[in-house]
Amino acid sequence: MEMSKSHQKLLKLSRKAQECKDRKTAQKLIRKADKIHSKLST
């Protein structure tokens, strides 16, 4: 995965999580963001 593309995904997911009205959905998005972040740091 390209660095810029994965960073864009992280920003998109965090924006969606902040705008979420439902807590469960926000937590799901945060888990996805954590997964992408862990792939970036390896």
A tleap script that builds the chain and sets N, CA, C and O, in Angstrom:
source leaprc.protein.ff14SB
mol = sequence {
  NMET GLU MET SER LYS SER HIE GLN LYS LEU
  LEU LYS LEU SER ARG LYS ALA GLN GLU CYS
  LYS ASP ARG LYS THR ALA GLN LYS LEU ILE
  ARG LYS ALA ASP LYS ILE HIE SER LYS LEU
  SER CTHR
}
set mol.1.N position { 0.844 -1.178 0.000 }
set mol.1.CA position { 0.000 0.000 0.000 }
set mol.1.C position { 0.891 1.242 0.000 }
set mol.1.O position { 1.875 1.318 0.735 }
set mol.2.N position { 0.540 2.174 -0.804 }
set mol.2.CA position { 1.302 3.407 -0.915 }
set mol.2.C position { 1.103 4.267 0.341 }
set mol.2.O position { 0.016 4.293 0.920 }
set mol.3.N position { 2.156 4.960 0.748 }
set mol.3.CA position { 2.074 5.775 1.963 }
set mol.3.C position { 0.984 6.835 1.864 }
set mol.3.O position { 0.163 6.965 2.772 }
set mol.4.N position { 0.970 7.583 0.787 }
set mol.4.CA position { -0.004 8.665 0.684 }
set mol.4.C position { -1.435 8.125 0.659 }
set mol.4.O position { -2.343 8.722 1.236 }
set mol.5.N position { -1.624 6.996 -0.012 }
set mol.5.CA position { -2.964 6.405 -0.091 }
set mol.5.C position { -3.439 5.946 1.282 }
set mol.5.O position { -4.595 6.166 1.645 }
set mol.6.N position { -2.562 5.317 2.039 }
set mol.6.CA position { -2.956 4.845 3.363 }
set mol.6.C position { -3.179 6.011 4.321 }
set mol.6.O position { -4.047 5.936 5.191 }
set mol.7.N position { -2.414 7.079 4.173 }
set mol.7.CA position { -2.648 8.261 5.006 }
set mol.7.C position { -4.006 8.882 4.681 }
set mol.7.O position { -4.717 9.345 5.572 }
set mol.8.N position { -4.352 8.885 3.407 }
set mol.8.CA position { -5.659 9.407 3.010 }
set mol.8.C position { -6.773 8.571 3.618 }
set mol.8.O position { -7.790 9.109 4.057 }
set mol.9.N position { -6.582 7.248 3.645 }
set mol.9.CA position { -7.583 6.369 4.250 }
set mol.9.C position { -7.738 6.668 5.736 }
set mol.9.O position { -8.852 6.700 6.257 }
set mol.10.N position { -6.609 6.887 6.415 }
set mol.10.CA position { -6.665 7.200 7.847 }
set mol.10.C position { -7.442 8.488 8.097 }
set mol.10.O position { -8.283 8.550 8.994 }
set mol.11.N position { -7.158 9.509 7.304 }
set mol.11.CA position { -7.857 10.779 7.471 }
set mol.11.C position { -9.352 10.626 7.204 }
set mol.11.O position { -10.180 11.187 7.921 }
set mol.12.N position { -9.685 9.871 6.177 }
set mol.12.CA position { -11.088 9.655 5.829 }
set mol.12.C position { -11.823 8.918 6.950 }
set mol.12.O position { -12.941 9.284 7.313 }
set mol.13.N position { -11.188 7.882 7.493 }
set mol.13.CA position { -11.813 7.113 8.570 }
set mol.13.C position { -11.974 7.946 9.835 }
set mol.13.O position { -13.002 7.862 10.507 }
set mol.14.N position { -10.970 8.746 10.161 }
set mol.14.CA position { -11.077 9.553 11.380 }
set mol.14.C position { -12.163 10.614 11.227 }
set mol.14.O position { -12.877 10.917 12.183 }
set mol.15.N position { -12.286 11.176 10.032 }
set mol.15.CA position { -13.335 12.162 9.782 }
set mol.15.C position { -14.714 11.517 9.925 }
set mol.15.O position { -15.618 12.098 10.526 }
set mol.16.N position { -14.869 10.314 9.371 }
set mol.16.CA position { -16.148 9.605 9.474 }
set mol.16.C position { -16.467 9.273 10.929 }
set mol.16.O position { -17.616 9.388 11.355 }
set mol.17.N position { -15.453 8.862 11.690 }
set mol.17.CA position { -15.665 8.500 13.093 }
set mol.17.C position { -16.089 9.714 13.913 }
set mol.17.O position { -16.912 9.593 14.820 }
set mol.18.N position { -15.535 10.875 13.603 }
set mol.18.CA position { -15.901 12.080 14.341 }
set mol.18.C position { -17.326 12.522 14.025 }
set mol.18.O position { -18.016 13.068 14.886 }
set mol.19.N position { -17.764 12.286 12.793 }
set mol.19.CA position { -19.096 12.718 12.387 }
set mol.19.C position { -20.187 11.717 12.759 }
set mol.19.O position { -21.375 12.015 12.636 }
set mol.20.N position { -19.786 10.534 13.212 }
set mol.20.CA position { -20.746 9.474 13.527 }
set mol.20.C position { -21.640 9.860 14.699 }
set mol.20.O position { -21.203 10.475 15.671 }
set mol.21.N position { -22.885 9.483 14.573 }
set mol.21.CA position { -23.820 9.705 15.669 }
set mol.21.C position { -23.919 8.456 16.541 }
set mol.21.O position { -24.258 8.541 17.722 }
set mol.22.N position { -23.625 7.309 15.959 }
set mol.22.CA position { -23.721 6.031 16.647 }
set mol.22.C position { -22.351 5.635 17.201 }
set mol.22.O position { -21.364 5.628 16.467 }
set mol.23.N position { -22.292 5.313 18.463 }
set mol.23.CA position { -21.022 4.985 19.117 }
set mol.23.C position { -20.401 3.709 18.553 }
set mol.23.O position { -19.189 3.650 18.347 }
set mol.24.N position { -21.220 2.692 18.303 }
set mol.24.CA position { -20.707 1.417 17.794 }
set mol.24.C position { -20.046 1.592 16.433 }
set mol.24.O position { -18.983 1.028 16.174 }
set mol.25.N position { -20.675 2.366 15.576 }
set mol.25.CA position { -20.118 2.599 14.246 }
set mol.25.C position { -18.802 3.355 14.346 }
set mol.25.O position { -17.850 3.049 13.628 }
set mol.26.N position { -18.747 4.335 15.229 }
set mol.26.CA position { -17.516 5.099 15.413 }
set mol.26.C position { -16.396 4.195 15.914 }
set mol.26.O position { -15.259 4.307 15.456 }
set mol.27.N position { -16.704 3.305 16.846 }
set mol.27.CA position { -15.687 2.390 17.364 }
set mol.27.C position { -15.192 1.446 16.278 }
set mol.27.O position { -14.008 1.115 16.228 }
set mol.28.N position { -16.098 1.014 15.412 }
set mol.28.CA position { -15.737 0.136 14.305 }
set mol.28.C position { -14.763 0.851 13.360 }
set mol.28.O position { -13.777 0.268 12.911 }
set mol.29.N position { -15.054 2.115 13.069 }
set mol.29.CA position { -14.178 2.895 12.197 }
set mol.29.C position { -12.817 3.126 12.845 }
set mol.29.O position { -11.789 3.107 12.168 }
set mol.30.N position { -12.813 3.344 14.154 }
set mol.30.CA position { -11.554 3.555 14.868 }
set mol.30.C position { -10.712 2.287 14.840 }
set mol.30.O position { -9.490 2.354 14.703 }
set mol.31.N position { -11.362 1.125 14.971 }
set mol.31.CA position { -10.627 -0.144 14.876 }
set mol.31.C position { -9.994 -0.309 13.501 }
set mol.31.O position { -8.860 -0.774 13.388 }
set mol.32.N position { -10.719 0.068 12.465 }
set mol.32.CA position { -10.174 0.001 11.105 }
set mol.32.C position { -8.968 0.924 10.977 }
set mol.32.O position { -7.956 0.557 10.379 }
set mol.33.N position { -9.081 2.120 11.539 }
set mol.33.CA position { -7.982 3.077 11.477 }
set mol.33.C position { -6.764 2.547 12.228 }
set mol.33.O position { -5.633 2.723 11.776 }
set mol.34.N position { -6.986 1.905 13.359 }
set mol.34.CA position { -5.877 1.318 14.118 }
set mol.34.C position { -5.171 0.238 13.305 }
set mol.34.O position { -3.946 0.128 13.331 }
set mol.35.N position { -5.953 -0.549 12.590 }
set mol.35.CA position { -5.392 -1.610 11.758 }
set mol.35.C position { -4.512 -1.021 10.648 }
set mol.35.O position { -3.415 -1.516 10.393 }
set mol.36.N position { -4.993 0.022 9.999 }
set mol.36.CA position { -4.215 0.672 8.944 }
set mol.36.C position { -2.955 1.292 9.534 }
set mol.36.O position { -1.881 1.220 8.938 }
set mol.37.N position { -3.093 1.900 10.705 }
set mol.37.CA position { -1.942 2.536 11.352 }
set mol.37.C position { -0.872 1.512 11.699 }
set mol.37.O position { 0.319 1.785 11.553 }
set mol.38.N position { -1.282 0.348 12.151 }
set mol.38.CA position { -0.302 -0.687 12.495 }
set mol.38.C position { 0.422 -1.183 11.247 }
set mol.38.O position { 1.606 -1.511 11.310 }
set mol.39.N position { -0.275 -1.240 10.117 }
set mol.39.CA position { 0.373 -1.629 8.865 }
set mol.39.C position { 1.387 -0.581 8.431 }
set mol.39.O position { 2.426 -0.914 7.859 }
set mol.40.N position { 1.088 0.682 8.701 }
set mol.40.CA position { 2.005 1.760 8.331 }
set mol.40.C position { 3.283 1.728 9.156 }
set mol.40.O position { 4.363 2.023 8.642 }
set mol.41.N position { 3.168 1.376 10.418 }
set mol.41.CA position { 4.334 1.424 11.297 }
set mol.41.C position { 5.266 0.232 11.132 }
set mol.41.O position { 6.373 0.247 11.669 }
set mol.42.N position { 4.852 -0.793 10.409 }
set mol.42.CA position { 5.752 -1.938 10.199 }
set mol.42.C position { 6.624 -1.748 8.992 }
set mol.42.O position { 7.436 -2.617 8.675 }
savepdb mol mol.pdb
quit
